[in-house]
Amino acid sequence: MKRRQIFTALITFCVLSACSTSQKALLPTGEETMQAIWNKGGSGAQLQVYRDSNNRQLDPVNYIEFKEQRDYTRTAENEIKNLFPKLPNPDLIMYVYPHLSASGEPMPIPGYSTVIPFYSRVQYAQPGERTRGL
């Protein structure tokens, strides 16, 4: 039994050591210290040189106020309303007269108005289908 435990420990040690690497091989250290890298400033200067050489000056844009361009701007809401407008769904306004409740104790219920749409769900027109003037 003792021999088997030693053999298992030896195999486990070999398997684990085969998967390991040294820190120097995994992350080699360079000549520079972190302070030197920080003082060098990274590649910000090179990036600025690249931007300056490839940058062209843009003409100033004459912006239009949002209120003026709102009607001409394409938005998801605008597209849905224009492509699939809702079909008219007339409402039936009904008045319920005052009455007594139908529960065990009759309680007075005041009169009220309620709105019932003709169609149970909203119907949408197909693209290009007329919705007005029918």
C-alpha positions in Angstrom: 0.0 0.0 0.0 2.8 2.4 0.9 4.5 1.6 -2.4 1.3 2.5 -4.3 1.0 5.9 -2.5 4.6 6.8 -3.3 4.1 5.8 -7.0 0.9 8.0 -7.1 2.7 10.9 -5.5 5.6 10.6 -8.0 3.3 10.5 -11.0 1.4 13.5 -9.7 4.6 15.4 -9.2 5.8 14.6 -12.7 2.5 15.6 -14.3 2.4 18.9 -12.4 6.0 19.8 -13.1 5.6 19.1 -16.8 2.9 21.8 -17.1 4.9 24.5 -15.3 7.2 27.1 -16.8 9.6 29.4 -15.2 8.7 33.0 -14.7 11.7 34.2 -16.7 10.6 32.1 -19.7 6.9 33.2 -19.4 7.5 37.0 -18.7 11.1 37.9 -19.6 12.3 41.1 -17.9 13.7 43.9 -20.1 16.4 46.4 -19.5 14.1 49.2 -18.6 12.5 49.9 -15.3 8.9 50.9 -14.9 10.1 54.4 -14.0 11.9 54.7 -17.3 8.9 53.5 -19.3 6.7 55.9 -17.5 9.1 58.8 -18.1 9.3 58.0 -21.8 5.6 58.7 -22.0 4.5 55.7 -24.0 3.5 56.1 -27.6 1.5 59.3 -27.2 4.1 61.4 -29.1 4.1 59.0 -32.0 0.4 58.9 -32.1 0.3 62.7 -32.2 2.8 62.8 -35.1 0.7 60.3 -37.0 -2.4 62.3 -36.4 -0.8 65.6 -37.5 0.6 64.1 -40.7 -2.6 62.4 -41.8 -5.1 64.9 -40.6 -6.8 67.2 -42.9 -8.6 70.3 -41.8 -12.4 69.9 -42.0 -14.5 72.8 -43.1 -16.8 74.2 -40.3 -20.3 72.7 -40.5 -23.3 75.0 -40.6 -25.5 73.2 -38.1 -29.3 73.3 -38.4 -31.3 73.5 -35.2 -32.8 70.3 -33.9 -36.3 71.6 -34.2 -35.9 72.2 -37.9 -34.3 68.9 -38.8 -36.6 66.7 -36.5 -39.2 66.2 -39.3 -36.5 65.2 -41.8 -34.5 62.9 -39.6 -34.9 59.2 -39.9 -35.6 57.4 -36.6 -36.9 54.0 -35.8 -40.1 55.5 -34.5 -40.5 57.6 -37.6 -39.9 54.6 -39.9 -42.4 52.4 -38.1 -45.1 55.1 -38.1 -44.6 55.8 -41.8 -44.3 52.1 -43.0 -46.9 50.6 -40.8 -49.5 53.1 -39.7 -52.2 52.1 -37.3 -55.6 51.5 -38.9 -58.5 53.4 -37.4 -60.1 51.6 -34.5 -63.3 53.4 -33.5 -64.2 53.4 -29.8 -67.6 52.7 -28.4 -68.3 54.9 -25.4 -70.8 53.1 -23.1 -72.6 54.5 -20.1 -73.3 52.0 -17.2 -76.3 53.2 -15.1 -76.1 53.1 -11.3 -76.9 49.7 -10.0 -76.5 47.4 -7.0 -73.7 44.8 -7.0 -74.5 41.2 -7.6 -72.5 40.0 -4.6 -74.0 38.6 -1.3 -74.6 42.1 0.1 -76.0 44.5 -2.5 -73.7 47.5 -2.6 -74.6 50.6 -4.6 -72.3 51.2 -7.6 -72.4 54.7 -9.1 -72.9 55.2 -12.8 -69.8 55.4 -15.0 -68.6 55.6 -18.6 -66.4 53.0 -20.2 -64.6 52.9 -23.6 -64.7 49.7 -25.7 -62.6 49.5 -28.9 -64.4 47.9 -31.9 -61.4 45.6 -32.6 -59.8 43.6 -29.8 -56.3 44.4 -30.9 -54.5 47.1 -32.9 -54.4 46.5 -36.6 -51.6 47.9 -38.8 -51.8 48.8 -42.5 -49.4 47.2 -45.0 -46.8 49.4 -46.6 -48.5 51.6 -49.2 -52.0 50.8 -48.0 -54.4 53.7 -47.7 -55.5 54.6 -44.2 -57.4 57.8 -44.8 -60.2 58.9 -47.1 -61.8 55.4 -47.5 
